[in-house]
Amino acid sequence: MARHRFHCTNGLECVFDLHGREVAPGEPVLRQARQVAERLMRRLGAGDWSQWSVTVHDLDGRQVLLLPFSAT
């Protein structure tokens, strides 16, 4: 399994994933990114999420995915 970090930002505010999540071989990183966005929106409630996105990074710091919240 590979560990990835799922950070959320709107360009001004950030929610950092300090521990990361294990992603099983063959499991889409996209699915976990959608779950992260949905959980954050549920936890923080109503608001303008149109500028927010999830950026997924491997443990070497390389960005492997950018998912706008609007795509969830």
MARVEX-397942 format. One record per residue (C-alpha): residue in one letter; residue number from 0; x, y, z. Coordinates in pm, whole numbers, m for minus. Layout:
// residues N
 code pos     xx     yy     zz
    A NUM      X      Y      Z
...
END
This chain:
// residues 72
 code pos     xx     yy     zz
    M   0      0      0      0
    A   1    107    355    m67
    R   2     46    642    171
    H   3    m85    972     35
    R   4   m172   1302    199
    F   5   m504   1469    119
    H   6   m479   1845    180
    C   7   m776   2080    131
    T   8   m747   2448     42
    N   9   m925   2743   m111
    G  10   m600   2928   m173
    L  11   m627   3121    153
    E  12   m719   2862    415
    C  13   m578   2511    440
    V  14   m669   2188    613
    F  15   m354   1976    616
    D  16   m350   1598    632
    L  17    m52   1540    860
    H  18    m77   1162    878
    G  19   m195   1061    533
    R  20   m404    761    430
    E  21   m310    424    296
    V  22   m424    366    m61
    A  23   m442      1   m166
    P  24   m300   m100   m504
    G  25   m570    m59   m766
    E  26   m786    162   m541
    P  27   m856    495   m706
    V  28   m702    790   m524
    L  29   m992    987   m670
    R  30  m1243    796   m455
    Q  31  m1058    881   m134
    A  32  m1018   1245   m241
    R  33  m1396   1269   m290
    Q  34  m1452   1119     56
    V  35  m1215   1371    213
    A  36  m1398   1664     49
    E  37  m1742   1532    146
    R  38  m1638   1473    508
    L  39  m1491   1821    543
    M  40  m1803   1987    400
    R  41  m2026   1783    633
    R  42  m1809   1855    936
    L  43  m1784   2231    878
    G  44  m2135   2278    742
    A  45  m2289   2507    489
    G  46  m2077   2764    319
    D  47  m1921   2857     m9
    W  48  m1709   2559   m110
    S  49  m1677   2664   m475
    Q  50  m1311   2768   m442
    W  51  m1200   2462   m242
    S  52  m1007   2166   m374
    V  53   m831   1854   m249
    T  54   m467   1818   m346
    V  55   m328   1468   m311
    H  56     45   1422   m260
    D  57    263   1116   m230
    L  58    511   1097     58
    D  59    783   1248   m164
    G  60    568   1561   m192
    R  61    469   1511   m555
    Q  62    114   1616   m638
    V  63    m73   1322   m788
    L  64   m425   1468   m804
    L  65   m609   1799   m783
    L  66   m986   1765   m730
    P  67  m1215   2068   m699
    F  68  m1485   2019   m434
    S  69  m1739   2104   m704
    A  70  m1644   1777   m880
    T  71  m1749   1561   m582
END
